[in-house]
Amino acid sequence: MEPKGHERPLLELPTTKSELVLELLSLIPMILTFSTICTSWATLPQVIATHFDISGQPNGWSNKDALWKIAGFEIFTFVAISIMCRFPHTYNYMWPITESNARGQYMLARKFLRLLKFESLSILFLITWTVIQVANSNSKSADITRLILATAVMLISCAIYMKLAFNRR
């Protein structure tokens, strides 16, 4: 924990190529979500399953307009994390940030946030796709295997970030 009143270094850090790639990759699940909703909208019933139990059986329903809430949340997530990436000096870090480790910690944290953005948006797309598949009776229940795997990938990303951040402290 950093002492009270300790100011972290403010650094001008250019966006790296890998960060730019992650930004562009994050657009893909958003585009897929919007295109999937638009192309299936006419065939969707007015009321669709929007919640599933652990076995994938529907146990909650909403108006099909609920799909647009997911799409809106994707936009919010994209914008919010994009803004947060501009202020790495304000993040909570597991170790003190010093002049000597600030650049490495800030760059790593920004890349990690962008990766989490891509992973989160991908999960939201998978949720949208699953809801539409069940609504159009292409499936009687949701296959939650993909969502569990996507969540596991996100947890692995967190573990890798913590290990790399530890090495750069």
N, C-alpha and C positions, 0 to 999 in steps of 0.2 A: 504494500500500500504506500502510496506517495504521501510525503508530508503535506499538511494543509498549507495552501498558498503557493505550492510548487507549480510553477508555470512550465508547461511542456513546450518544446521548441516548435515554432511555426515554420514549416518548410514548404517551399513551392515544389511540388512533385509532378512532373509531366505524366500524362497517361501513357502507360506502356502498351506495346503491341498485344501482349496477352490480355491486358485489361480491355482493350478495344475489341478483341475477339470475343471475350465474355459478354461485353455489352451487345454486340451483334447477335451472338447466340441467344441472348435473353429475349430478343425480339421474336425468335422463331416460335416458342410456345404461345406467345401472345397472339401472333398472327394465326396460328393453328386454332387457338380457342375461338377467336372471332370468326374465322372462316367455317369452322365446324358448326358453330351456333347458326350462322347465316344460312349455310347450305341445308341444315336439317330442320330449320324453324318451321317450315310449312307442314312437315310430316309429324311434328311432335304433338302429342295430346296436350290439352290445356293444363292438366294436372300431371305432374311427373314425380317419381321417387327422387328425393333429394337427400335422404339419409339412409344409411345401411348399417346393419349390425355387423359384428365381427365375422360372421359367416357369409356376409354379402347379401343377406336378405333385406329388402326394403322395409323400413319401419318409420319412415317420415316422408310426407309429400308436400309439395308446394306448387304454385302456379309456375308455368314454364318460364315466366319472366325472371325467375330466380337465377337462371343461367346468366343473365346480364349482370347480376350482382357479382358473380364470380369474375366475369370479364372486367368489371369495374374495379374489383379488388386487385386484379392483375395490374391494371394501369396504376393504381395507387401504390402497389408494392414496387413497381418499376421506378416510378418517380421518386418515391421516398428513399429507396436505397441509393438511387443515383445521386440524390442530394447529399445523403449521409457520406458518400464516398469523397465528397469535397472537404470533409472536416475530420480527418483521422486523428488529429490531436485531441479531439473531444471524446474519443471512445474510452471505454473501460478496458484496461489492459490487465493481464494477470501479473505483470512485473512492472517495476518502475521504468518510466521512459526517461532516458537521458540523452544528452547531445550525441553520444556515441552510438546509441542503438535506435534512435528515433527514426531515421530514414528506413532502416530495415523493417522495423515494427510497423510503421505506417504503410509501407508498400505492401507488406504481407497482409495486413488487415484489410486494405482496400481490395486486394485480389480475392481474399476470402469472402468479403461481402458481395462482390460481384458474382462469385461462384454460387453463393447461397441464393442470390437473386435468380440466377438461371435455374437452380434446382427447385426453388419455391414455385417459380412460374411453370416449370415442367410438371410439378405435382398438381397445380391448379388446372393445367390442361388435362392431365390424366383424369382428374375428378370430373371435369366437364364431359370428356369423351365417354367415361363410364356411365354417367347419368343419362346421356343421350342414347347410348347403346341399350340400356335397360328400358328407357322410355319408348324406344322404337321396337321393343320386344325382340331385339337381336340377342337378348340374353334375359333369362328370368331372374338372375341375381348378378350382383356386381362381383367381378373378379378382383379382389383386393390384393392379389399377389403383387401386381405392378406397384401399387401404392406402398406396400410394405417394403419392397425392394428400393423404391425411390427414397423412402424415409431412411432406410439403412444406409444408402449412399450418402445422404445428407449427414448422418451421424459419423460416418467414416471421414467425411470432409472435415467435420469439426475436430475429430481426433488428430488428423494430419495437421490441421492448422495449429492446434495446441502444441504438438511436438515441434513444428517448425518455429513457432513463436518462442518456445522454451530455448531452442538452440540459438536464437538471436538476442536473447536477453542481455 
